[in-house]
Amino acid sequence: MTLNEYLTENNFEKKDLTILFSVGCVLNVKNGDTFPMMNDDTFDFDDPMNIVDMDNDRFSSEEWFETLAFGDKEVVEDHLNILKGI
């Protein structure tokens, strides 16, 4: 699925996505889904992982959270709090 197909089919806009370079993925800030960045700089929109689910299973996702760089970490934490209603 291409970026435009993902946006159109799911009623999102480009502003709803932010790239997390430190972990090689893009974050949908509206629903918390992350999508891996591929070698050709596209994203695999067919294989999402949600940051809320990942946060609830820190044992399996600890390395991902520990790899987040300074700016990316704050973006993820802010959106986790929003998605969890904190």
C-alpha positions as CSV (number, residue, x, y, z in Angstrom):
1,M,0.0,0.0,0.0
2,T,1.4,3.4,-0.9
3,L,1.3,6.5,1.2
4,N,-1.5,8.0,-0.8
5,E,-3.5,4.8,-0.7
6,Y,-3.1,4.6,3.1
7,L,-4.1,8.2,3.6
8,T,-7.2,8.0,1.3
9,E,-8.4,4.6,2.5
10,N,-8.1,5.6,6.2
11,N,-9.2,9.2,6.0
12,F,-5.9,10.6,7.3
13,E,-3.7,13.5,6.1
14,K,0.1,13.8,5.8
15,K,0.1,16.1,8.9
16,D,-1.1,13.1,10.9
17,L,2.2,11.3,10.3
18,T,5.5,12.0,11.8
19,I,8.8,10.2,11.1
20,L,10.7,8.7,14.0
21,F,14.1,8.4,12.4
22,S,15.8,6.9,15.5
23,V,13.7,3.7,15.2
24,G,13.1,3.8,11.4
25,C,9.4,4.2,11.3
26,V,6.5,6.6,10.8
27,L,4.0,7.3,13.6
28,N,0.3,8.1,12.9
29,V,-0.3,10.6,15.7
30,K,-4.1,10.2,15.5
31,N,-4.3,6.4,16.3
32,G,-0.7,5.5,17.5
33,D,0.1,3.1,14.7
34,T,3.7,2.9,13.6
35,F,4.9,1.6,10.3
36,P,8.5,0.5,9.5
37,M,10.6,2.4,7.0
38,M,11.9,0.3,4.2
39,N,15.3,0.5,2.5
40,D,13.9,2.6,-0.4
41,D,12.5,5.2,2.1
42,T,8.9,4.0,1.7
43,F,6.8,2.7,4.6
44,D,5.2,-0.7,5.0
45,F,1.6,0.4,5.7
46,D,0.6,-3.3,5.7
47,D,2.5,-4.1,8.9
48,P,1.4,-1.6,11.7
49,M,2.3,-1.8,15.4
50,N,0.5,0.4,17.9
51,I,2.5,2.4,20.5
52,V,-0.2,1.8,23.1
53,D,0.0,-1.9,22.6
54,M,3.8,-1.7,22.7
55,D,3.7,0.3,25.9
56,N,1.4,-2.2,27.5
57,D,3.9,-4.9,26.6
58,R,7.2,-3.2,27.5
59,F,9.0,-6.6,27.9
60,S,8.6,-7.3,24.1
61,S,9.1,-3.6,23.1
62,E,11.7,-2.4,25.5
63,E,14.5,-2.2,22.9
64,W,12.3,-0.1,20.6
65,F,11.5,2.4,23.4
66,E,15.2,2.5,24.5
67,T,16.3,3.2,21.0
68,L,14.1,6.4,20.7
69,A,16.3,9.5,20.3
70,F,15.8,12.6,22.3
71,G,13.2,14.4,20.1
72,D,11.5,11.1,19.1
73,K,11.1,10.0,22.7
74,E,9.1,13.1,23.6
75,V,6.9,12.8,20.5
76,V,6.0,9.2,21.4
77,E,5.5,10.0,25.1
78,D,3.3,12.9,24.3
79,H,1.1,10.9,22.0
80,L,1.0,7.9,24.3
81,N,-0.4,10.2,27.0
82,I,-3.0,11.7,24.6
83,L,-4.1,8.2,23.3
84,K,-4.3,6.9,26.8
85,G,-6.3,9.9,28.0
86,I,-3.7,10.9,30.6
